[in-house]
Amino acid sequence: MPELPEIETIRRQLSEEIVGLTVIDAAIYLSKVIKEPSPGSFLREIQGRRISRVGRRGKYLLFDLSGGYLLVVHLRMTGQLVYESETAPQPRHTHLILHLERGRLRLTDLRQFGCVWLLPAEKSARMAQLAKLGPEPLTAEFTETYFVQRLKDSRRQVKQVLLDQEIVAGIGNIYADEALYLAGLHPGRRADGLSAREAKKLYRAVKEVLREGILHRGTSIQHYVDAVGRQGSHQDFLRVHYRAGQPCPRCGNPVVKVKLGGRGTYLCPACQT
């Protein structure tokens, strides 16, 4: 699933390409991708609206539209949102196209889990999926004090806490594994069992791995591409995630893959205690 660095990469690219453009028309090829309003209402309401801003909240893309509307897009596991020429070939599994006054915005999703909402801005403020999100980890709101306390208050495995979008928004499997490795912590440790020093080290590691991911335009292991259809390059810089059997960059022992909370988890058993 695209995580914060991938969605932030798309946001930055689209901000440069489509802000100021107007949606001329839209085409829906898979109705269930439109969660609100009905597909017919979506087609009527989106037409003629100008894109004034592209934002992000956690793993959600937020498009401010003229007339006080907000377009919300969640790519889920395999979604791709690409800005391209109207003459570009249309790939299989294309579910939604927004035809702009210059180019088009295409949503493609092999697994069909991607979601789109078009809402009046005042209603979007009450949208449950957004309202329950925790602080953004690369903002001043995400303080060391807040994070250390949330760890201290939880009896869950520390990786589960990192993946909880109500505690911190935008972290998924890839960057949780990478942050825990950088902090030298076993992902199965109980969060409330971490020392203050360990919790602070994890706080810094979270910020570091997310910034690295953004710098490299995201991680492309399977389906992720950025807003212009290119793969990211952060997969070339991963320390443990997706590197089972390969030597740990710190100690040389093999990286292992285990199941924790139903999620494939990569770690170095020698370095992460």
C-alpha positions, 0 to 999 in steps of 0.5 A, a space after each residue: 500500500 502506498 504510504 506517506 512518502 509515496 502519497 506525499 510524492 504524488 501530492 508534490 508532483 500534482 501540485 506542480 502540474 494540475 493546480 489551476 486546471 479545471 475538470 472538463 469532464 469525467 469518466 467512471 469505468 468502475 462504479 464502486 470506486 466512487 464512495 460518495 456521492 452516487 456515480 451519476 451525481 459525481 459526474 455532474 458535480 465534478 464538471 467545471 470545478 477548478 483545482 485550487 490545491 492538492 493536499 494530503 492527510 495520512 495516506 489520503 490525497 485531498 483536492 480542493 475544488 472551486 465551489 467549496 468542494 473537496 475530492 478525496 482519493 485513497 489508493 489503498 493497496 494497488 491504486 495508481 493516480 497518474 497525470 498524463 496526456 489525453 493521447 496516452 494509452 489507457 491501461 487495463 484496470 482504469 476505473 476513473 478518469 478526470 479530463 482536465 483542460 490540459 491532460 487527464 488524471 487517471 486512477 488505475 487499480 488492479 485490486 479494485 480497493 481504491 476509493 474516491 469521495 466528492 464532498 462539500 468542504 464542510 461535510 468533509 470535515 466530519 468525514 470519519 476516515 479523516 477525522 480519526 487520523 492522528 498527527 502527521 509525523 513530519 509536522 510540529 504537532 507530532 511531538 516527542 512527548 506525545 509519541 513517547 506517551 502513546 507508546 507508554 500507554 499501549 500494551 500492544 506490540 510496538 509495530 502495531 502502534 506504529 501502524 495505528 493511523 489514529 496514533 500517527 498518520 501515514 506509516 505502513 508496513 514498509 516504513 514501520 519495519 525500517 524505523 524499527 530497524 533504525 532504532 534497533 528495536 524488535 517489532 514484537 516488543 510491547 510498546 509500554 516496555 520500551 525505555 524512554 531512551 528507546 522510545 525517543 530513538 524510535 521517534 527520531 527513526 520514524 522521521 528519518 525513514 519517512 524523509 528518506 522515502 520522500 527524498 527517493 520519490 517513494 518505494 516501488 516494490 510491486 505496484 506503486 508509481 508516482 504521479 507521472 507514472 515512474 517508479 520510486 527509487 527508495 527500494 534501493 535504499 531499504 535496510 531490511 524490508 523485503 530483504 529476507 535472506 540478505 545480509 543486515 547492513 549493520 552486522 551482516 547476519 541474514 535479515 528474516 521475515 516473520 508474521 506479526 499481527 498478520 503482517 509480513 515483518 522484516 528484521 535483523 534478529 541480531 540487531 533488533 532486541 
